[in-house]
Amino acid sequence: MALTRPRKEREKLEANNRIHVKNQVSRSDIVPESDTITFPVNIRVDNHIRNQVTALINLGVESNMKRMVADMIEKEKESLTESQLNRFERMVKILEEKDYMAKSLKEDNNPKQ
């Protein structure tokens, strides 16, 4: 004896008017357009630093190297003075704009066919 009903006995699934979207949103409502771009890069460190970061991850301090480095940066930012923090944020903004412009120019010069 089969556990499922034969195909001809199954009810047909129809959406009809049961499903209604009340508040339709677009991607731009959730993820605003910005002048930043994200792409993978490498940070060169020696094996001793890599091993220490890996050991901290193995202890459960963070789940991966990206989060570990981001956590270390946040902790370092907390120790900056207001003046240093303002300079830091301006430098980061300039570097982000540089990345955006470099990536945009690269895409303009190498359009996908």
C-alpha positions, 0 to 999 in steps of 0.5 A: 500500500502506497503512502501517497495518493496516486497522481490523479487523486491529488488536488491541484494546487492553485494560488487563486486570490489567496496571496496578496502583497500589501506592502511591495518594496524594491531593493533600493528601499532595503539596500540604499544606493551608495558610492561604496563597493565591496570586493575581496582583497588580501592583507599580508601578514606573517605566519605567526600573526596568522596562527595567533588569529586562527588560535583566537578563532579556534577559542571562539572569540570570533567565527572567521578571520574577517570578523576577527579583524573587524573586531580588532579594528573596532576595539582599536577605534575605541581607544582613539581620541575624538580628533584621531577618530575624525581623521580616521573616518575621513581617511576611510571615506577617501579610501572608499571613494578611491576604491569606488572610482578605481572599480568604476573606471575598470568596469568602464574600460572593460565592459562585459560582452 
